[in-house]
């Protein structure tokens, strides 16, 4: 009787074993079998949002399920990023984040509700892009050197806008002010769109912002680009010099963004999403649309992207300490 009972028990275990492992393996094998949410931790209208909407439909086509964009702004992206970090690691909640949430915020905030090195699996870098130093057309400065001269004549009198405290625009401008030995008053906005609106209206004369955002207004003659923060000139504004060309050799402050999943997401899902991103970013139509907005498509493996994030945390941590910028 004991042997029979043992055989029955072993048979039950043998039957139960595969059943216990099926749910996880099954989820990875069939992912996605329902809509996927792309969480943008900023308001609509900024570069993060624009790039996400450019790739959402192609990703839907590549993977056979809707990729729905959801904006969850607040605290320089920390709120949306923290929500994704807490989400189920099943591949259905994806963070579209940049150097702010993944790197800068680690040095800017004393307490951050996640650690991007451990809270996420970094999947793929989508794009990189520089900032542009932009002024209202009525503003008298025609070059970066003009702006520096004006700022030195009236320290703290000239205001500059950015998409928010701790944004790449804010830190790029802080780096420039330190390099030039000038003082200007920072006016942070809740996103790129309202910042540009107020510069056009003359409420704030200067803004440091991602190169794609002011493009239609520059073409319409409402705004003027004094310089860009990349090492090479932007194809969007070939007549605008780089900051490095304008007297600050080696200056570079380039933004980037990519896809991340909650830690613990099955590797098969990570691999499948990365493969879809690679195909989308290689599509000639997507590359053409990226080029039209000044975006440089990302590349590399998930491991490459994770190493890049780690290096950016070190880089921007040094910048925030050097500039003594801390946000509560």
Secondary structure, DSSP 8 states (H G I E B T S, - for coil): -HHHHHHHHHHHHHHHHHHHHHHHHHHHHH--SS-EEEEESS-TTSHHHHHHHHHHHHHHHHHTS-EEEEE---GGGHHHHHHHHTS-SSSSEEEEEEHIIIIIHHHHBSS-S--TTTSEEEEEEEEEEEEEEEEETTSS--SHHHHHHHHHHTTTTSEEEESSTTSHHHHHHHHHHHHHT---EEEE-SSHHHHHHHHHHTSSSEEEEETTTTHHHHHTTSEEEEEESSSS--GGGTTS-BTTTTT-TT---EEEEEEEEETT--HHHHHHHHHHHHHHHH-HHHHHHHHHTT-EE--S-HHHHHHHHHHHHHHHHHHHHHHT--B-
